[in-house]
């Protein structure tokens, strides 16, 4: 997490805390070192954010520090509540953590509904695949080499251009352009035995490829790989 968003997260945690919050607890929540928390808090205090406390004791936020409001109507707030809660069903643990951070930010600025609930049932997070790394490859438009096991338990090595992650109830799949098949394919994440993000870029092609895949195969690409 970049430093500026992390300091915003520290503010949110302290505003919501009912008692002094230890640096160790914040470090665990934000997945950084305790020293990083100390440094960020010192920076915030230097910016006159009203944080009080000390190392080993805990920190509190003095009342009266407000953030600009977000103006959502009731149905918009309910839609956000359901959407963020349902991310837990994707099996994407890093995305779920991001949703929890987003919920803290939104809840701090506007009241969300507490009368809507979602189940957490969904696909298990794929082992051996870092979904945040896959999403970053999509954003950076970097090719990925995968060792893939198909439905007939046949293994193949593919170089693909990752275009989108699709969350089904049963599985998580990667929509991509497959250089081996010279076509668009879906690859189930739980069948990717190994993968490596390459430095080979397809910069500027991703948006056009995604649109081409939708035109040729519909919203979901041909799932047969």
N, C-alpha and C positions, 0 to 999 in steps of 0.2 A: 504494500500500500504506500502510495506517495505521501510525503510528509504533510502537505496541506490538508488533504482529506483525513489523514490520521489525527491531526490536531483538532479538526472539526469533530471527529468521533470522540476524542477525549472530552471535549466540551459537552457532548450529548450524554456521555456516561456520567459525568459529574452532575449535570443538571437533574438527571433521573435518580441519582443515588439518594437513599434515605438516611445514610450514615456515611462517615468518612470512608473513602474508597482507596484501598491500598494500590500502590504502583504495581505490585505483583499481580493483582487481579486484573488491572487494566492491560498489563503486558500480555497476560494469558488470553484475554478476550480479543485483543488486536493482533496477537501472534507476532509480537516484537520483543526485544529485550527490555529488562527493567531500566537499563541505562538510557534507552531510547525514550521511555516515558518520562524519566527525570529531565532529559534534555528538552523534550517538547513542552513540558509543563513550565520549565524555566523560560522558554521562549514566549509562551502564552502570558505568563506573569509579566514579562517585559513589555508585552503589548497591552498591558493594563486589563487583561481579563481577570475578574475577581476570584482567583483561585487561592485558597488558603490551605496551609498544612505543611507537613515536612516528611522527609524520607523516613520510613519505618513506622510512621504514625497513621498517615492517610491524608487524603485531600478532600476538600469540600468546595462547592461553588457558592459564593454569597448570593442571596436572592437579588433579583432585579436585573439580571443579565438576560436580555431578550434577543431573540432572533426574529427576522422579518417573517410575518405570517404567510402561509400558503392558503389560498382561498379555494378549497374544494367544497362542492355541495355534498349532501348526504349520500347520494347514489355514487358519486365519484369516490368518496371516502370508502364506501362499502366495496366498490370494485377493486380499489387498491388493497384493501384488507384481504379479500379473497385471493387476488392474484399473488400477493407476496406470500401468503400462507401455502398456496399450492405449489410454490417452487420447491418445497420440501419433498413433493412427490416425484420430482424429476430424477432423484438419485444423484444429482450433481451437488456434492457437498460444498464446493467453493462458491457456487452460485447461491446456495442457500444461505451461506454466511453473508454474502453481499446483500441478499434480501433482508436479512435481519438488521444489517447496518442501515439500509434504506428505510426500514420500518421505524427505527429509532429516530431518524432525522425527521420523517414525516409526522410521527406521533408527537414530536416535540413542538411542531409548528401548527398542527391542526388535529382535532380529535378524530380518531378512527373508530369504526364500529366495533363494539365488543360483543355483538350478538350474532356474528357470522363465524362459522367454524368449518375447517376442512380436515379430511382425514390425511394422514401422512403416508398412506399406502402408495406404493409406486415401485419402479424398478430399483434393484440394488445398484449402488455405485459400482461401475466397472472396475475391476482390480487391474492394476498395471497401467491404467490410463489416467493421466492428469487432465481433466476436462478444462481446467482454466488454461492450460498450455495449448490445448486444441483450439479453444476460442481465440486465444492470442494469435495463433497461426492464421486463423481466418481473418482477423482484423489486419494483420500485417501482410496477408496474401503471400504466405510462404508454403511451399510444397511439403508434403509429409510422405515418408516412405513407411509402409506398413507390411507386416507379415500377417496375412489374413486367412482365417479358417472359415470356409463356406459351410452351407447346410449339409453338404455331403462329406464334411470333415476333410476336405482337400485344402492344402496350404498353398498359398501363392504370395509372391512379393509384388506389391503394387507401389507405384509413385502416383500420388493423387494431389489434386488441387482442392483443398477443403473449402466448402462454400457456406455450409450452415449445419447447425446441430438441431436435430429434431427429437423431441421428447415424446415418445409414445407411452402408453400405459404399461406395456410389457418390456420395453427396452429403449435405450438411447442409441440413435443412429447418427452417423456423419454423412451428410449429403455432399458429394464431391464429384469432380470430373476425374475419371480414371484414365491415365495415359495408356495402360495396358489394353483396356477395352475400347479406348477412344470414344467413350460415351459417359453419360452421367449415371452414377450409381449411389446406392445407400450401403453403408458399411456399419454393421452392428458393433458398438464399442466393446461388447463383451466377447467378440470374436477376434479382436485385434490382439494377437499374441505379443507382438512387439511393434514399436513405432519409433520414428525419429523425425523431429522437425528439421527440415533442411534449410540451407541458406539460399536455395534456389527460389527466386521470387517470380510470382506472376502478377506483379504490381499493375494495377489498372484494369485487370481482366475480370476480377471477382464479380462485380455487379452485373456485367454483361453475361458472364457464364451462368450466374444464378437465374437471370431472366430467361436465357436460352433454355436452361433445364426445365423451367416451369412451362415454357411454351411447348416443348417437345413431349414432356412426360406428365404434365399437370403439376399441381402444387407440391406433391410428394414425388420425388424421382422414382424411377423403376427400382424397386427394392431388391431385385435379383442381382447378385454380384458374381 
